[in-house]
């Protein structure tokens, strides 16, 4: 089943089952069945956080679509198994899956990122962190959908391009927006070496997104400046970039802060209509980055029907650490 056709099927299932999480929620139910099968409805509900009656209704629609077998507890059909995909994990202390080892080998021979520019709050993450990010995006099915990276001095786009080749799967639209032309030049050069297509757009996020990037993406990944102001601006642009409707994904990296600053940042997130799905503490490791303690947390956010960006027009306030001090 082609990627676009699969997305249409999932959207129809979500609509028929009145699933607020949309196609993303259907994918999570399929993955839960794949992990738990034979999978009772209550176990799927516990795994996904989706209410039992809604899970039951969704399974009914998936059976009609021949993605879940007629038998109970739930089992996937072959078509459902292909759509669910496998889980890729790269947790600390566990060996990487063979395909990620291959990705690491390919990345090791490529030129490194340009030197970090502290004026832009840049600090490069480690190779292990890049692989963890790729594994997570594959795990949730985002790597094969339309994905936007708001800032990419960590070259996650290149790692995704290498992973797409290693997995031999068609990638969705992969776009990088960055104010630093050096980053875009390296991404373009390395994507060319890998034979991958990555759209690079030079743009200062103090200005609204170009119209071609609005209401376009299924997910956004961003490692924002180390300030609440930076997080608010970048997440506002992420909200504008996502396709309308609930259940769109944003992955937001933010360093450990004191409780007052952390609350301000989380208030901005929730105030825009994002749901905090989960928080992976110390998920990201960086080379240097003393101001961050060489680590940052990863927030997985989901859009709601009430999502509204806090910053819509141009922004002329402080943004980066030096400015906010």
C-alpha angles and dihedrals in degrees: 000000000000117000095247092047090050091051091051091052092049092048090052092049091050092049094048092049093044088236108173092201090063124204090339090062091049090053090051091052090050091050091048090053090049091053098041106031125180076047123187116213093244092053091051089049092052092048096048102031089233117134118262097242091050092048089050092050091047092050089052091055091045089054089052088051090050092240094113122043120246092242123095135261091047122270128174124245117226089263090051091048092053090050094047093052125192129296116252114201131177103174120165112273094025128096116254117250111262093253091056091049087056090049091051090052092052093048093048093067094050125094114268127247119278115269112287115261108218090196086068093043089248120164121159119235121227123263090250089056092050089053092048089053092050091047091052093049091050091045091058095040094246096118090070096047133068106297133181125200112203099204120354113191084136089063093228088152090062091050090051090050091052091047093051089056093046092049092043090224128135111253124218124234108311116196132176123200116190137153091215111085090195090064093048092049092053093046091050093047095047094044088053091053089051093047091239132136116233120166111221122198123185107215139146107229090214082083124061117269117270109265092248090064097049119103090358112109139072094206144011130208119195137169097198131202113281094258137087088235090055092048092050093050097044093046090048089056089046090054090052092049096052123091114255120269139056126295100048114141132234124181111202125186116205130166125240111279138178115275095260093052092042091052091050090052094046091046089055090051096049091040089061091055099259119142116217101230095180144336121223105198117217091359094145126060122194137198104247108334095147091172088062096041084247091286143076138189125249117225119197108207130187128200123241131201088262097056113143126166113238092214114047107157131032119323122215102169130102115298116163127056096260091051095047093051 
